[in-house]
Amino acid sequence: MQGTVNEQNKFLDVLIGYPGSVHDARVFANSSLAEDLPALCHNGNIILGDAAYPCLPQLITPYRDNGHLTQAQRNFNRIHSQCRISVEHTFGVLKQRFRQLYFLKLRNMQFIVKFIFACCVLHNMADFNDMQYMEEPEDDNHADVNAQVLLPHVLPEDRDENPVDERRGCDLRADLKAELCRQLFQRRFNVE
């Protein structure tokens, strides 16, 4: 499942149905979200994505840590991660609300997709405060014996994006990093 959430922990877009062995970048490239990004991200709005996604003008990803990141890049990645935590939190709340998602015993793939989509719709309708009536959170560290290992990097054949857009996305990320450094410097030394 690919999910896009807002700051109120509501799903804005979901794509359900690709097997776990399909890389995130390929799922994104084949999603309506990829096509709709320019329309969705107008007036300078951006979406934050994890490192598996391409860095685009409307989709900013962290710097890949190859062991040679600058301090400014590490700071950018830390702030980026802090902003993206709402996505992880939203998926956690979804699974706590609908515990069947931990162990789906359904066999019909079309029904499974509809079931997960219905859970996302109901999640959006529910109030966050409803969680106080739920059971204690279940440990999500159990191993799924049917899960396939995802590749830790994007293979060349998974890169269907436009290299010009990716370059512009990387340039925008560099601009955001520079602005973050400027603001951190000003805050640290009380400089205007």
TATAUR-V968586 format. One line per field, one symbol per residue. phi: phi as a letter, one per 20 degrees, with the letter a starting at -180 (. if undefined). Layout:
# TATAUR-V968586
phi: ???
This chain:
# TATAUR-V968586
phi: .dcdcdfemdfebcccpffffefgffgffeefgffeggffdelnfcdeceffefecgdcedfffedncfffffffgfffgfffefffffffffgfffcffffcfdfdeffffffffffffffgfffegffffeeffgefeefeefefdfeffbefgfedeffffffffffffffffffffffffffffdldd
